[in-house]
Amino acid sequence: MKELSIQIKVYPVSNMRQDVYRFMADEFEFTPVPESSEAGRCFNCNKDISISLPPSGVMKDFLAGRFCIVEFTDTRHRSFRIGDKKIPAIVSISPNLNSATLKIECKMLSSPLL
């Protein structure tokens, strides 16, 4: 379990309007869950994070899931990434009344916290 900064950076793998999207989140913790599958051992990095409501253009960009790399920073300023160029995370944003939910779906071959 890792307590992370409330700043989240999302780097799209394919071309989008921006090279990097920045979001402000409520406090959250992240724990990758080890799983066994037919492909072998992997780490489930799925996470729903409450974020500040982004502009409508950004909401439209992420209504459908997008392939991205998500970067968190911990309190010691170390960066952790979910997804990579070969196996990116699927990121979508769903709006709420005064906030939004950043939904991250990704399974990684190694823990992003190492």
GUZADREN-877394 format. One line per 4 residues: number of its first residue (from 1); their letters; for each residue x, z, y of C-alpha. Coordinates in Angstrom, 1 decimal. Layout:
BEGIN
NUM> a> X:Z:Y ~ ...
//
This chain:
BEGIN
1> mkel> 0.0:0.0:0.0 ~ 1.3:-1.0:3.4 ~ 0.1:0.0:6.8 ~ 0.4:-3.1:9.0
5> siqi> 0.3:-4.1:12.6 ~ -3.0:-5.2:14.1 ~ -1.4:-8.5:15.1 ~ -1.9:-11.3:12.6
9> kvyp> -0.3:-14.8:12.8 ~ -1.8:-17.7:10.9 ~ 0.3:-20.9:10.4 ~ -1.7:-23.9:9.2
13> vsnm> -0.1:-25.9:6.5 ~ -1.7:-29.2:7.6 ~ -2.2:-30.4:11.2 ~ -4.7:-28.5:13.3
17> rqdv> -5.2:-28.0:17.0 ~ -2.6:-25.3:17.2 ~ 0.7:-24.7:15.3 ~ 0.0:-20.9:15.1
21> yrfm> -3.1:-18.9:15.6 ~ -2.9:-15.2:16.7 ~ -5.6:-12.7:16.0 ~ -6.0:-9.0:16.8
25> adef> -7.4:-6.9:13.9 ~ -8.7:-3.5:13.4 ~ -6.4:-1.1:11.6 ~ -6.1:-2.1:7.9
29> eftp> -4.0:-1.5:4.8 ~ -2.9:-4.2:2.4 ~ -2.2:-3.7:-1.4 ~ -1.6:-6.8:-3.5
33> vpes> -3.2:-6.3:-7.0 ~ -1.1:-7.4:-10.0 ~ -3.2:-9.5:-12.4 ~ -2.6:-11.3:-15.7
37> seag> -4.0:-14.8:-16.1 ~ -3.6:-17.8:-18.3 ~ -0.8:-18.9:-16.0 ~ 1.0:-15.6:-16.3
41> rcfn> 1.4:-12.6:-14.0 ~ 0.3:-13.0:-10.4 ~ -0.6:-10.9:-7.4 ~ -4.1:-11.0:-5.9
45> cnkd> -3.7:-10.9:-2.2 ~ -7.4:-11.4:-1.2 ~ -8.4:-9.5:1.9 ~ -11.2:-9.4:4.4
49> isis> -10.0:-8.2:7.8 ~ -12.2:-7.4:10.8 ~ -10.7:-9.2:13.9 ~ -11.7:-9.6:17.6
53> lpps> -14.1:-12.4:18.2 ~ -11.9:-15.5:18.7 ~ -12.9:-18.4:21.0 ~ -15.6:-20.8:19.7
57> gvmk> -13.0:-23.6:19.1 ~ -11.0:-21.4:16.9 ~ -14.1:-20.3:15.0 ~ -15.0:-24.0:14.4
61> dfla> -11.5:-24.7:13.1 ~ -11.8:-22.0:10.5 ~ -15.5:-22.2:9.5 ~ -14.4:-24.1:6.4
65> grfc> -11.5:-22.6:4.5 ~ -8.1:-23.9:5.7 ~ -4.8:-23.9:3.9 ~ -2.5:-21.5:5.8
69> ivef> 0.4:-19.0:5.7 ~ -0.6:-15.6:7.0 ~ 2.0:-13.3:8.5 ~ 1.7:-9.6:9.1
73> tdtr> 4.2:-7.2:10.6 ~ 4.6:-3.6:9.6 ~ 5.3:-0.6:11.9 ~ 9.1:-1.2:11.4
77> hrsf> 8.7:-4.8:12.6 ~ 9.3:-6.4:9.1 ~ 7.3:-9.5:8.5 ~ 5.3:-10.2:5.3
81> rigd> 3.8:-13.5:4.4 ~ 0.8:-14.3:2.3 ~ 0.9:-17.8:0.9 ~ 3.7:-20.5:1.2
85> kkip> 4.0:-24.2:1.5 ~ 3.5:-24.7:-2.3 ~ 0.7:-22.2:-2.8 ~ -1.0:-21.6:0.6
89> aivs> -3.6:-19.0:1.3 ~ -7.2:-20.2:2.0 ~ -8.2:-18.7:5.4 ~ -11.7:-18.7:6.9
93> ispn> -13.4:-16.9:9.7 ~ -17.1:-15.8:9.7 ~ -18.6:-14.6:13.0 ~ -20.3:-11.2:13.4
97> lnsa> -22.1:-10.0:16.5 ~ -19.1:-8.5:18.4 ~ -16.3:-9.3:16.0 ~ -15.4:-11.7:13.2
101> tlki> -14.1:-11.4:9.6 ~ -10.9:-13.1:8.7 ~ -11.1:-13.9:5.0 ~ -7.9:-14.5:3.1
105> eckm> -7.9:-15.8:-0.5 ~ -4.5:-16.1:-2.2 ~ -2.8:-15.4:-5.5 ~ 1.0:-15.2:-5.3
109> lssp> 3.7:-15.4:-8.0 ~ 5.5:-12.4:-6.5 ~ 4.4:-9.5:-4.3 ~ 4.6:-10.4:-0.6
113> ll> 5.6:-6.8:0.1 ~ 9.0:-7.2:-1.6
//
